[in-house]
Structures are given as structure tokens and as C-alpha cells.
Amino acid sequence: MRFSNVLAGALALGIVAAGGQAAASYPVGVWVKVQKVVYEPNATAPTKIQIHGAAMLYDKSTGTTYSGYSEPAFGYLYYTCPSGQEKTCVSEWADVEKNIAANSDVCVGLGDQTQATGSLRKPNATPASPDAYPIAMGVMSGYVPCMVIETFLNSQPDGGVVDGGSGGSGGSTSSGGSTSTGGSTSTGGAAGSTSTGGSAGSTSSGGSTSSGGATSSGGATSSGGKAGGGDSSEDDGGCSTSGRSSSALAWALAALGAAFALGRRRQG
């Protein structure tokens, strides 16, 4: 940064201190939040520059958001370096380019209010007839003008990204707001609907009886009862139908034998 930039910054601070408010800034001609620069004929030894972004120009307007300046708008400034000032232009344009990576509340000021600002061209306009680059106090910083431009950028549905500018991933991500799991996992949704069940009272065979004709005990999950082909008596806690039938037959035979023995004793 040149000594003139430091001096200009000191002057701006002096104005703020004297005025007792942060609204005062060095009276530059152009305020711009830079999103992209294009050097011509190349970046090594440029003689022209396109400064793309959101800008407002000093035009003595009244009743605008920032008095004396046009309303913030998207577009680009197209400048050619004055003859013999190439070293100054290269130095200042490097400072302009640095603003691309700055936060949205940081903008830069160019020229001053006594110089022609040049025109803000439409983003898709073909570059032609560049304006003379305004050389004054160097590339300046500001506060209120930058706040005005930031408010403008934040009001845009795309977050202020324009013409392929590199400043603004704003309100949206590569994932487009949704992750690959999308709120539902591959196993989610219907609890108890997997092949092993998960809901009390249902077995993996869907409630079908075993080969022995005995159903599994009520309330058993698929891990208990072994429905389907196995001997369910080993898992039903002695409560299967086949178990009760065998016990009844044994008791009947025992009772018949006891009655037969008693009858013989009486006969004897």
C-alpha cells in the first residue's frame, strides 16, 4: 500500500473523530464490493481492467440510500490506465483484486468526487470504450457505504453472486440443503417390519403354527419360540397343546388302572 493510502486513511479517521459519527468517509467516486476482475491484455502487464461486482457511483443523487451516490447495482467497471501511470495502476488493481476474498461488509473506494467515475455497465454488456481509471488517494476502505452495499447483496435471492463472481456460497451448500441420508435411513421408517420382526406378538413366520401344530407363546418376538419346523415344546415353557394332551391321557390311564385294581380287591 502506498504512503498516500495511509495518509488518506488518517484523513478519513480525522473526519470521523471530528464529526463524532462513523458515517463520514473519504469522498471517493466509486464504492464497490468486488466479485471478479479481468485484466487486459493479461495479468502480468495489464493496461485495462474489468471490475465486476456491486457498486454505487457518486452522481450527486438525493434521496438515495447513500446520499450523493447511485443505488447499489450489479455490473462492471471498465477502465484503462492513463498513459504513464502503469505502475500506479498495477499496484492499485492488486489492492482491488484482494477485495474478492474479503467479507461482504468490506468494499473498496476508487478515485474521488472531483473526477469522472466512469460508467457501471450491465453484467452481460460487451466490453468496449473503457473509461479512464481515476487515480486519486489510492484504494480506500469505508464503513457506511460498505454497509449499504452489503444490505443490497443480502437482499438478493442468490446471496449476491453475479456473473461468475467468486464471493458467495450465501444461504446455499453443494449439498443443496439436503444430505445424502435425506432424513430417512435405509433401515428407517417401519419399525417391526423387518424379517426378524421387532414388534411384540409377531414371529418371523407371521404367526403360522409349527409342524407339530402348536403355536408359539403369545407376545414372543422372533428370537423366542422358533416358529417354523422346530419342536416348539422346548421353547413354550411347557404350555404347548401337545404337552397337555399327553398329560391328560396319562392321567386317564392311571385312573382306569386304579379302578380295575379296586374292583378286583372287592371281588376277592
Buried (B, 14 or more C-beta within 10 A) or exposed (E): EBEEBEEBBEEBEEBBEEEEEEBBBBBBBBBBBBBBBBBBEEBEEBBBBBBBBBBBBBEEBEEBBBEBBBEBBBBBBBBBBEEEEEEBBBBBBBBBBBBBEBEBBBBBBBBBBEBEBBBBBEBEEEEEEBBBBBBBBBBBBBBBBBBBBBEBBEEBEEBBBBBEBEBBEBEEEEEEEEEEEEEEEEEEEEEEEEEEBEEEEBBBBEEEBBEEEBBBBEEBBBEEBBBBEBBBBEBBEEEBBBBEEEEEEEEEEEEEEEEEEEEEEEEE
